[in-house]
Amino acid sequence: MARVGGAWHDGRVDGSVFGASLLVVGAEPLLVERQVDEWVGKARHESADAELADLGAPELGEGRLLEAMGGSLFASRSIVVVRDLTAVPDEQSAALLEAVKAPGADLCLIVAHPGGVKGKSLLDRVAKAATQQVRVDPVKAYQLPGYVSNEARRLGMRMDAVAAQGLVEAVGTDLRALSAAVAQLGSDFEGEHVDVSMVARYFAGRAEVTGFAVTDDVMRGRPTQALSKLRWALSTGAAPAMITAAMAGALRSLGKYLELRSARLSPNDLAREVGVPAWKLKDLAVQARDWSPRSVAASIQAVAQADAQVKGAATDPNYALERLVLSIDRMRRAG
């Protein structure tokens, strides 16, 4: 059984996709969709007249699954996509499991599950029966620049690490938004090497409304600028929880750097242990001059408290965030 652990591996398989069943498991919809669409594309290439039944939760609820797996009078082959295994009604699960075990020579069956515990009993049985399986790992925050770089390569572009990080800081952490931004750059700068100046030309205005820009000013001891960007971010619809998440991530990275910087590690090994791209170590080294492990730990606790407040514990999340910015600055100066 093929297993793909990386978040952006392609999961290709050899041989016919008819008479086979594929299970795709992952919580990131975009990456799951790509795995599913690749198999559908391969099936279309193999048999252009195959009938496609793409079943989401509404169609599954209407009982169209059994009909789709039964084949068509007008096509010799069928492609059946079950977009959400958790939405399969109990009364149809046995038939689906049987089809997964033995799809038949004229059926290409693709089943997706969003991860988590819902529908896990059926998922476990399907996982044992499927002829192919792809597990799509979530993309962690520190992997986002790598994801952007990979998207650029996928589109035949060249983008350096600094530009990739700049795009993440400008656009945010949503994979669809990042992929769309890379595609836009690829369209406008086809065949060119995309650097950070090109990213800034298109997306610098959006960077001010992300938690990354606010966090950068906080970590570097610029509370006035941080408060200004924070107010602008909130006024333009930035989610308060995304801002606390950005701060927590930056503080955790700095804390790990402070703990490990005296270890005898190469820059690449240190970056891997800290969980940041290697070039980011220079930024952490600058920040570390004004921080101590104690001030970082206290700031992480303050962020955790503010995160709870913006998620419902406080009546005014905007005020909670402004108070957090000032609290972290006091802790930084004390450290």
N, C-alpha and C positions, 0 to 999 in steps of 0.2 A: 504494500500500500504506500503510495507516494505521500510524503508529508513535507510541507513547505513551512519552515519556521520563520523566515524573514518577512517583514511587512510588505516588501515590494518585489519579491520573487515572482516569476511569471507562472509557475506551476504547470508548465507544459508537460504533456505526456505523449508517448509514442503510440502509434497504432490508431485504429478506428475508435471514435467516441460513441458509435452505435453499438448496442449490446454491452454498454458500460454505464455505470452510475458514479456521479461525482458528488461528494459532500464538501461544502465550503463552510468553515466555521470562523467567525470573526465579528468583532463589535464595531469595526469601522466600515460603514456602508459603502463608501467609495471603493475601497480595496476589494471588498466582497463582490461588488458589482463587476469589477474588472475581471475577476477570476471567472465569474459566471459568463460574462459576455465573451470571454476568450473561447470558452468551450462551445458556446452557441455559434460563434464565428467559425470555429473549426468544423462543427457539424454542417453549417451552411455551405462551407467550401467543399465538404465531402459529398453532400447531397443537397443541391440547391432547391429541390422541390419539396424538401421535408417540411411538414407542417409544424409551426411553433405554437405552443401553448405556454404563455408566460403568466403564471398564477401568483398574484399577491394575496394578501389576507382576505379581501372581499370575495375574490373568486373561489378561494378555498372554502370560505364560509358558505358559499352557494352550492358546494358539492360538485364542482366541475373537475376535481382531480381525477376521480375514477373514469369519467368520460374521456378526459385527455389521455390518460394512460392506456385506454382501450384502443387507441389508434384512430385513423381516419379512413373514410371510404374514398377520399379523393387524393390521398397521398400514401405512398408506400412506406414512408418513414416518418417518425414523429420526434420532435424535440420538446420535452416537458421540463419547465423550470418551476420549482417550488421555492418562492422567494423567502418564505419564513416558515421553517419547520414547526415553530411554536403555534402557528395558526391552523395547523392540520387538525380537523375534528377527530375526536377519539374513534368514532365509528369508521374512519377511513385510514387510520394508522396501520392496521394490519395489512391492508391491500398495498399501501405505500411501501411498507417494509418488504413485502414479497417482491414488489417490482424492483426495489433497490438490490435485493439479493440476486434476482434473475431478470434483468431488464428486457431480454428478448433481442434478437438480432436487429430489429428495426426501430428500437427505442433508444434515444439518448436522454438520460434522466439526470437532472441537476437539482440538488437540494441545498439550500442555504439555511444556516442557523446563526443568530446574532450573538451567540455565546451566553454565558450566565446560566442560572439554574432552571429557568423556565423551560419546560419540555425536555429536561435532561434525560429522563427515562427513555423516551423515544430517540433522542439524540444518541445515546449510548448504543442502542440497538442498530440504528442506521450506520453509526461509525464502524461497527463490527462487520456489517454486511456490504458496505459500499466498496466498489472496485477501485476507486481512487478517492483520495482525501487531501484537502488543502486546508491548513490552519493559518489564518492571517493574523499575525501578531499586531497589537496596537502600536502606533508610532509614538514613542515617548517624546517629551519636550526637547530633550537634547538631540534627538534624532531628526528633528524637523529640517535643519539645514541640509542634512544628507538626503532626506526625502526630496527636497527642492532640487538638489543637484541631480538626483536620479531622474526626476521628471524632465529636467533640461536635457539630459542625455537621451531619454526616451524620445524626445522631439527633435533630436539631432542638433541640439544647441550646446554651446560651451558656456558654463557659468562658474566663476570661481567661488571659493568658500565664503569670502567676505560678502559677495553679492547675495549668496543664498541666505546668509544670516540676516542681511539687510532686508530681504524680502519677507522673511518670517517676522521680523520686528515691525515691518510696515503693514503687513496684511493680517497677521494673527496666526492662530493655530489650527484653523479649520482647513482640512485637507482639500476640500472642493475649491475653496477660495484660493488656496495656494496653487493648486493645479491650474485654475483659470488664469491666475496672474502669470504663471510661467508660460502658458499658451499665448497670452497676449504679448508678452515680451518676445516670444519666438516668432510670432507673426510680424511684429514691427522691426525686429532686428535679425531677420533670417540670415543665417550664415555668419553672424558676427559673434565675437566673444563678449558676453554680457558681463559688465562689471557693476560695482555698486553705484557709480554715477548714473548709469542707465536706470537702475532700480529707483534711485532717488528721484529721477526726472518724472517717473510715472506714479510713484507711490509715496513720496515723502509727505504729502499732505495727509495721507491716511495714517502715517506712523504716529502722529500726534494724538490719535484717538485710541491707541492701544495701551495695554498695561505695561508693555515692554518699555515704552518711552518714559512713562511715569516712574517705573522701577529704576531705570538707569539713573535718573536724576536723584532719586532717593539714595541709591547705593553710593553715589559719588558726592553726597553732601550738598545737594542743591535743592533744599526744601521749597524755596520760593518758586523756582521753575517747575518743580514736581507738583505743587499745589495748582499752579496755573494749568498745566497739562491735564491734571486730574479733573478739574472742573470742566475743561473743554471736552474731555473724553466722556464724562458722564452726561454732559448736555447733548452730545451727539449720539447717545445710545449705547455706549460701551457698558457691558455687564459688570457690575461691581465684583462679582465672584471671579471674573477673569483677571481683574486687577490684583486681588489678593493672591490668586494662583501664581501670577507672574512674580510677585514679591516673594512668595514662599520658595519658588524655584530658584530665584537669584540668591536668596539667603542660604538655602541648602548647599548650593554649589560653592559659595564662598566659605561656608563652614567646613566642607570637605577639603577645600584647598588649604585653609589654615591648618587643618589637622595633618595634611599629607605633604605640605611643601618642604618640610625638612627631611623627608624620606629620600633615599637615594633612588629616585625614579627618573627615567628618561621623560622628556616632555610628552611624548606620545602615551607612555604608560600613565603618567600623572593625569593627563587629560581623560584617559579612559576611566581611571579610578574616580575622578571628580565627576565625570559624566558630561563633559563639554567638549566641543571641537578644540583641537590643539591651539589654534590661534587665539582662542578666548582666554588662555592662561595669562596673556599680557594684561587684559582688562582686570582679571582677578588679582594680579600682582599689584596693580595700581590701587584697587579698592582696599586690599589687605592692609595698606599703610594706616588706614584710619579705623580699622576694626580689630576687635579681639574675639576669641572664641566665646567669651562670656557675653559680649554685646550682641553677637550673632544669635546665640541661644535665646537671649531675652527678646530679641526682635522676632524670632520665629514664634515664640509664645504669643507675642502681641498680634502677629498676623493671624494665628489660629483663632484668637479671640475675635478679631475683626471679621474674619471669615464667617464665624458663627453669627455675628451681628448682621452682616449684609444678607445672610440667608434666612433672616426672619427674627433673630433675637433682639434686634434694635428697630425702633420706629423710623429712624432716619439713617439709612445706609450711607448716604453721601457724607454726613457729618462724621460717621464712624471711620470712613476712609481718610478724611482730612485729619482727624485726630491721630490715626495710625501713622500717617506721613510724618507728623511732628514728633510723635513718640519714638519712631525709629531714628529720626535725626538726633534726638537727645541721647538715645542709647549709643549711636555711632560716635558722637562726640565724647561721651563718657568712656567709651572703649579706647 
